[in-house]
Amino acid sequence: MTDKTLTAATYAAASSGLFFGLSAVEFAAYASVALGVLTYLTNVGFKLYDRWDRRRGDRRLHREPVEHDRRRHGEDDE
């Protein structure tokens, strides 16, 4: 991070910490824990979605062709 960005983040954390009655260090600690929990839950959510999508994809591979698929592949010669 650049010095200006780091300084702005420090002042923002300190001012919002004062708003909630916390020091800048306490606010940074709580914010880090909250961000860590949010990151963990997001990671678990993506893994669950990936598993669900893979299972759904397997079912899509073994389905019966629909009518427009049959016509496209020349199976509908009636």
C-alpha positions as CSV (number, residue, x, y, z in Angstrom):
1,M,0.0,0.0,0.0
2,T,1.1,3.5,-0.5
3,D,1.8,5.8,2.4
4,K,-1.2,8.0,1.6
5,T,-3.6,5.0,1.4
6,L,-2.2,3.5,4.6
7,T,-2.5,6.9,6.4
8,A,-6.1,7.3,5.2
9,A,-6.9,3.8,6.4
10,T,-5.3,4.4,9.8
11,Y,-7.3,7.7,10.2
12,A,-10.5,6.0,9.1
13,A,-10.0,3.1,11.6
14,A,-9.2,5.5,14.4
15,S,-12.1,7.8,13.7
16,S,-14.6,5.0,13.4
17,G,-13.1,3.3,16.4
18,L,-13.6,6.5,18.4
19,F,-17.2,6.6,17.2
20,F,-17.8,3.1,18.6
21,G,-15.7,3.8,21.8
22,L,-12.7,1.7,20.8
23,S,-9.1,2.5,20.3
24,A,-7.6,2.2,16.8
25,V,-5.8,-1.0,17.8
26,E,-8.9,-2.6,19.2
27,F,-11.0,-1.6,16.2
28,A,-8.3,-3.1,13.9
29,A,-8.3,-6.3,15.9
30,Y,-12.1,-6.7,15.7
31,A,-12.2,-5.7,12.1
32,S,-9.6,-8.3,11.3
33,V,-11.5,-11.0,13.1
34,A,-14.7,-10.0,11.3
35,L,-13.0,-10.0,7.9
36,G,-11.4,-13.4,8.6
37,V,-14.8,-14.9,9.5
38,L,-16.4,-13.4,6.4
39,T,-13.6,-14.7,4.2
40,Y,-13.9,-18.2,5.8
41,L,-17.7,-18.3,5.2
42,T,-17.3,-17.1,1.7
43,N,-14.7,-19.8,1.0
44,V,-17.0,-22.5,2.4
45,G,-19.9,-21.2,0.4
46,F,-17.9,-21.3,-2.9
47,K,-16.8,-24.9,-2.1
48,L,-20.3,-26.0,-1.4
49,Y,-21.5,-24.3,-4.6
50,D,-18.7,-26.0,-6.6
51,R,-19.7,-29.4,-5.2
52,W,-23.4,-28.7,-6.0
53,D,-22.5,-27.5,-9.5
54,R,-20.4,-30.6,-10.2
55,R,-23.2,-32.9,-9.2
56,R,-25.6,-30.9,-11.3
57,G,-23.2,-31.1,-14.2
58,D,-22.9,-34.8,-14.0
59,R,-26.7,-35.2,-14.2
60,R,-26.7,-32.9,-17.2
61,L,-24.3,-35.2,-19.0
62,H,-26.5,-38.3,-18.6
63,R,-29.9,-36.8,-19.4
64,E,-32.0,-37.8,-22.3
65,P,-31.8,-35.4,-25.3
66,V,-34.6,-33.0,-25.7
67,E,-36.5,-32.5,-28.9
68,H,-34.4,-29.8,-30.3
69,D,-31.3,-31.8,-29.6
70,R,-32.7,-34.8,-31.6
71,R,-33.4,-32.5,-34.5
72,R,-29.9,-31.0,-34.4
73,H,-28.2,-34.4,-34.4
74,G,-30.3,-35.8,-37.2
75,E,-32.2,-38.4,-35.0
76,D,-35.6,-37.0,-35.9
77,D,-36.0,-38.4,-39.5
78,E,-39.8,-38.8,-39.4
